[in-house]
């Protein structure tokens, strides 16, 4: 039996949604102030790389070619506006360093993923993150969520950019342990630090279920990185729609 065109169009998103990666994964947290990996040119299929900022937190218009602040003599840093924020009590937006099983940096740079937290105090909440960096300390399906005060980890450009302690704020791995510590942060990073203890409820590396989705415009307007063939979700408070790219 031949289905009418309207029925076929209605079914199309179902098939499209299945094309993006999905599964279960783990999270960690970080904020090292370094230039994200996806901020270098031609890391993915986006015409423009992730926006970076100078030491004064002003955007760089360099085409992604300035050396990272984590390197000797480098002056490109993560922009403070790439901090997470709450869209509603149950939804947040942000960025992450990722490593997806069976995929590679070219495929995940500037792609967005809907995370549904499955453990800890945020179980049931959702977060849409754009991949701006590459991680993988925990192996595949790892989302290292960028949040100020989350720990600098291996690299630390926060001392150069903001005068942070030599190991960053708090513990080098894990960061600060209370909301009170956010009070001493640079003004540009305070909201992102507070988010961790407000919306994120101080969760300690919760597990997630994830699926790739189209990037919300509210995210790409800050990162300036939009993958080709991605369908940008213009809804400021709702979850992203499924993408329509061809893998």
C-alpha positions in Angstrom: 0.0 0.0 0.0 1.3 3.4 -0.9 1.2 5.9 1.9 0.0 9.5 1.3 2.6 12.2 1.2 1.4 13.8 4.4 1.9 10.5 6.2 5.4 10.1 4.9 6.3 13.6 5.9 5.0 12.9 9.4 7.1 9.8 9.7 10.3 11.5 8.4 11.5 12.9 11.8 11.3 9.4 13.2 13.8 8.1 10.7 16.0 11.2 10.9 16.2 11.0 14.7 17.7 7.5 14.5 20.6 8.7 12.5 22.3 10.6 15.3 24.2 8.8 18.1 22.5 8.0 21.4 23.1 5.8 24.4 24.1 6.0 28.0 27.2 7.8 29.3 29.0 9.5 32.1 29.8 13.1 33.0 32.5 15.0 34.7 33.1 18.7 35.0 35.8 21.2 34.1 36.7 24.8 33.4 40.3 25.3 32.4 40.0 28.6 30.5 41.9 27.0 27.5 41.0 27.5 23.9 38.6 24.6 23.1 39.7 22.1 20.6 36.8 22.8 18.3 37.8 26.5 18.2 40.6 25.6 15.7 39.6 25.9 12.0 38.3 22.9 10.1 37.9 20.6 13.1 34.3 19.8 12.1 32.0 20.6 9.2 31.0 24.1 10.5 32.0 27.0 8.4 33.3 28.9 11.5 35.0 27.4 14.6 34.0 28.0 18.2 34.3 31.6 19.3 37.3 32.3 21.6 38.2 35.4 23.6 41.3 37.3 24.6 42.5 37.7 28.1 40.1 40.5 28.7 37.2 38.2 27.7 36.5 40.1 24.5 35.8 38.0 21.4 38.7 37.4 19.0 38.1 37.8 15.3 41.0 35.7 14.2 39.4 32.9 12.3 40.4 30.5 15.0 44.2 30.8 14.4 45.4 32.3 17.7 47.4 29.9 19.9 45.7 28.7 23.1 46.3 30.4 26.4 47.3 27.0 27.7 50.4 27.1 25.4 53.4 29.3 26.0 52.8 32.7 24.4 49.2 31.8 23.6 46.4 34.4 24.0 43.1 32.6 23.1 40.8 31.5 25.9 37.4 30.0 26.5 34.8 32.8 26.5 33.0 33.3 29.8 29.6 33.4 28.0 30.1 29.7 27.3 29.0 29.0 30.9 25.9 26.9 31.6 22.6 28.5 32.4 19.1 27.3 33.5 16.3 27.6 30.9 13.7 26.2 33.3 13.7 24.2 36.5 14.1 21.0 34.4 16.2 22.2 31.4 19.6 23.8 31.1 21.9 24.7 28.2 25.7 24.6 28.1 28.8 23.2 26.5 31.0 20.1 27.0 34.1 18.3 26.0 32.9 15.0 24.6 34.0 11.6 23.3 31.3 9.5 21.6 31.7 5.8 20.9 32.2 5.0 17.2 32.6 8.7 16.3 35.4 11.2 16.0 36.1 14.9 16.5 35.0 15.8 13.0 31.6 14.4 13.7 31.0 15.8 17.2 32.6 19.3 17.0 29.8 21.8 17.4 27.1 19.0 17.5 24.5 19.2 20.3 23.4 16.5 22.6 20.4 16.2 24.9 21.5 14.8 28.3 19.0 13.2 30.6 20.5 12.8 34.0 19.9 9.4 35.5 21.6 9.6 38.9 22.1 12.0 41.8 20.0 15.0 42.8 19.5 16.0 39.1 18.0 12.7 38.0 15.2 13.4 35.5 16.5 16.8 34.6 17.7 17.5 31.0 20.6 19.6 29.7 21.4 20.3 26.0 25.2 20.8 25.5 27.2 21.7 22.4 30.4 19.8 21.9 33.2 22.5 21.8 36.0 20.4 23.1 37.3 16.8 23.0 37.5 14.8 26.2 37.7 11.1 27.1 39.3 10.6 30.5 36.5 8.1 31.2 36.6 6.5 27.7 33.6 6.5 25.3 30.3 8.4 25.8 32.0 10.9 28.2 30.6 14.4 28.6 32.9 16.7 30.5 30.5 19.6 31.2 32.1 23.1 31.2 31.2 25.0 34.4 33.3 27.7 36.1 34.9 26.3 39.2 34.5 22.7 38.0 38.3 22.1 38.2 41.0 22.9 35.6 42.1 19.3 35.2 45.2 18.6 33.2 45.6 22.1 31.8 45.2 25.5 33.4 44.9 28.8 31.6 42.7 30.4 34.3 45.8 31.6 36.2 47.0 33.5 33.1 43.5 34.8 32.2 42.1 35.6 35.6 44.9 35.3 38.1 43.5 32.1 39.6 45.6 30.0 42.0 48.2 27.7 40.3 45.8 24.7 40.5 42.8 26.7 39.6 39.9 27.5 42.0 39.4 24.7 44.6 40.8 21.3 43.8 42.5 20.8 40.5 40.2 17.9 39.8 36.7 18.7 41.0 37.0 22.4 41.6 35.3 24.3 44.4 33.0 22.5 46.9 30.5 25.2 47.9 28.5 28.0 46.5 30.2 30.4 48.9 33.4 29.9 46.9 31.8 31.4 43.9 31.7 34.8 45.6 35.4 35.3 45.0 35.3 34.5 41.3 35.7 37.0 38.5 32.3 38.7 37.9 32.1 37.1 34.4 32.2 33.6 35.9 30.1 33.9 39.0 26.8 33.0 37.4 28.2 29.9 35.8 29.7 28.9 39.2 26.5 29.5 41.0 24.6 27.4 38.4 26.5 24.3 39.6 25.1 24.7 43.1 21.6 26.0 42.1 20.2 24.2 39.1 22.7 21.4 39.1 22.3 21.0 42.9 26.0 20.2 43.4 25.7 16.9 41.6 28.9 14.9 41.4 29.4 13.5 38.0 25.9 12.1 37.4 25.2 9.4 34.7 23.2 10.3 31.6 21.2 9.0 28.7 22.0 11.0 25.6 20.9 11.6 22.1 22.1 14.0 19.4 19.7 16.9 18.7 19.7 20.1 16.6 21.5 22.9 18.4 19.3 25.6 20.0 19.9 29.1 18.6 20.4 30.3 22.1 23.6 28.2 22.2 25.0 28.8 18.7 24.5 32.6 19.1 27.2 32.4 21.8 29.5 29.8 20.4 29.2 31.1 16.8 29.6 27.5 15.6 26.9 26.0 13.5 27.3 22.6 11.7 26.3 22.4 8.1 22.9 20.7 7.6 22.0 21.1 11.2 18.5 22.5 11.8 18.7 25.2 14.4 15.9 25.2 17.0 14.7 28.7 17.4 12.6 27.9 20.5 14.3 29.7 23.4 12.8 27.6 26.2 12.1 24.2 24.6 14.2 21.2 23.8 15.9 21.1 20.5 14.3 19.4 17.5 15.8 16.4 15.8 18.5 17.2 13.2 18.1 16.5 9.5 21.7 16.1 8.5 23.0 13.1 6.5 25.7 11.2 8.4 
